[in-house]
Amino acid sequence: MNVEIMRTYTYRVAWLYDQGKKIHKEAAMVKLFTAETLQGILSSAMPIHGGYGYMMEYPIQRFRWDGRLFTITEGTSEIQRLIIARELDL
Ligand SMILES: Cc1cc2nc3c(=O)[nH]c(=O)nc-3n(C[C@H](O)[C@H](O)[C@H](O)COP(=O)(O)OP(=O)(O)OC[C@H]3O[C@@H](n4cnc5c(N)ncnc54)[C@H](O)[C@@H]3O)c2cc1C
């Protein structure tokens, strides 16, 4: 469900951009939402695989590690929150 929500939300913001709308707030929101939601998805995915989910020999631990990058690159989650707050005049 979260993957579908993230995909739909991303397409919507991309569509707004294509319409020539100002999307500073929406872009920060979708980046923050998808990066943070991914953490929950990966956190749940690891134990589904039991002990293998933690082992270096299997890709799931790598996904868990690499997925953390989305909260750091292209603007950290904290910076996305700052952008959203600024756009809301908070
Ligand atoms: C070798 C390397 C390569 C990289 N390559 C890329 C790349 O190709 N593309 C890319 O997009 N990113 C890349 N990054 C990530 C990116 O450049 C920065 O690491 C990222 O923007 C965070 O900045 P910083 O490391 O200076 O941390 P800092 O700015 O020092 O932040 C440290 C922590 O404090 C928080 N923070 C900072 N300022 C505030 C504030 N005002 N309010 C609240 N919290 C705050 C940050 O969110 C973070 O959690 C790379 C990083 C490294 C180390």
The ligand as a Gaussian input file, in Angstrom:
#p B3LYP/6-31G(d) Opt

LIG

0 1
 C       31.427000      11.452000       0.011000
 C       30.019000      11.989000      -0.078000
 C       29.377000      12.034000      -1.311000
 C       28.079000      12.526000      -1.418000
 N       27.493000      12.559000      -2.646000
 C       26.253000      13.047000      -2.764000
 C       25.601000      13.107000      -4.047000
 O       26.165000      12.724000      -5.066000
 N       24.350000      13.590000      -4.121000
 C       23.694000      14.017000      -3.017000
 O       22.556000      14.445000      -3.119000
 N       24.258000      13.969000      -1.786000
 C       25.521000      13.505000      -1.635000
 N       26.103000      13.464000      -0.398000
 C       25.296000      13.871000       0.772000
 C       25.271000      15.375000       0.962000
 O       26.262000      16.032000       0.286000
 C       25.421000      15.745000       2.440000
 O       26.078000      14.727000       3.175000
 C       24.053000      15.991000       3.016000
 O       23.416000      17.054000       2.338000
 C       24.158000      16.375000       4.495000
 O       25.047000      17.440000       4.631000
 P       26.312000      17.297000       5.595000
 O       26.921000      15.964000       5.412000
 O       27.135000      18.531000       5.413000
 O       25.683000      17.294000       7.043000
 P       25.354000      18.544000       7.951000
 O       24.781000      19.641000       7.126000
 O       26.512000      18.799000       8.829000
 O       24.147000      17.923000       8.782000
 C       24.359000      16.970000       9.830000
 C       23.012000      16.648000      10.405000
 O       22.414000      17.845000      10.943000
 C       21.177000      18.088000      10.339000
 N       20.998000      19.529000      10.133000
 C       21.837000      20.355000       9.461000
 N       21.369000      21.621000       9.458000
 C       20.208000      21.578000      10.151000
 C       19.250000      22.560000      10.503000
 N       19.381000      23.834000      10.150000
 N       18.163000      22.159000      11.209000
 C       18.006000      20.851000      11.576000
 N       18.889000      19.887000      11.289000
 C       19.969000      20.247000      10.587000
 C       21.203000      17.353000       9.015000
 O       19.880000      17.018000       8.608000
 C       22.016000      16.124000       9.353000
 O       21.201000      15.143000       9.949000
 C       27.399000      12.991000      -0.254000
 C       28.071000      12.947000       0.990000
 C       29.341000      12.453000       1.096000
 C       30.004000      12.409000       2.464000

